[in-house]
């Protein structure tokens, strides 16, 4: 299922303030998911297998590394936990890095919020404005992200340009 995201990632010094904002705006909490994202070696974009208690997907995406709101072109394929897919991809493509995180998942309409604790990296939050059907458009998604950045008082210095996989790979060097 291809769709467009406009997303931001930021360090999260005070997850309780994010939770309070989401609660006070009647966000739909989907729960806490322990996710293992295995990234594979690919020629273009990023390919990862997400294995979680709530979300299980093979995810391909292309996204620039830049701070602040950025467009991601995403293709999701729903998978089942404990399928042979990980072994098939690992053997054929090779593994790049594994991201182990605990993720709180919330929704306000089409906007998905994550509060993440990533092993080896710390606490982060993400905002993803999602256009599943191609009806909202890039400008509306960008506006939603910028509005939530302001409402949540996220400092520019807290914005992260890279994926968790890139941050973990950089730590290894």
Buried (B, 14 or more C-beta within 10 A) or exposed (E): EEBBBBBBBBBBEEBEEBBEBBEEEEBEEBEBBEBBBBBBEBEEBBBBBBBBEEBBBBBBBEBEEEBBBBBBEBBBEEBEEEEEBBEEBBEEBEBBBBBBBBBBBBBBEBBBBBBBBBEEBEBBBBBBBBBEEEEBEEEBBBBBBBEBBEEBEBEEEBBBBBBBBBBBBEEEE
